């Protein structure tokens, strides 16, 4: 079974600075997808960024980028120029590329606070 | 375009009762997934429906059930409630079965408290 580990329960960053959130996963599959979701106090999970395992190029979405290390099974999220609105819980998630298994496996999440 | 709508937002029930939660997906989305979120276990997959058929099921007891209607709206039912069922229940929809190119869009969840 696949597992996703987010070992840091909390992190803090100064506004306008850069922060990296760590995520590791365990799988025996070679093809899969990885996601970062953000959950603000409103409780709604919002997709931040996604990565296909067979693509070596790291995904980027504006201020958000990932460092995907397939051999190390690591998928960290970098937030540049942090803003107050980035404060939220962030979840790393894994999904198998096998069509029959469509569920997302989530990590426990990390609470990010942004200091003004 | 309206997002995923979950009702009610909050619910308080007593042990032994049953509860039904509702989810209206984004217009045009045919797949609906349900997740349970608790502080201890995090987010756990319950089930996924596509075109009124259950496609995938998580490791939850049979007290947890769901269904999807022809308009893609979905309901989740929990019977014989236990204290441990207290959680945030999140519904998510996607255009097709959840995949990279058809990512999940989540609702605001229903907070269920069992006393």
Interface residues (C-beta under 8 A of the other chain):
Chain A: X33 X35 X37 X42 X43 X44 X45 X46 X47 X50 X52 X91 X95 X97 X99 X100 X101 X102 X103 X104 X105 X106 X107 X108 X109
Chain B: X3 X33 X35 X42 X43 X44 X45 X48 X55 X56 X58 X88 X90 X92 X97 X98 X99 X100 X103 X104 X105 X106 X107 X108 X109 X111
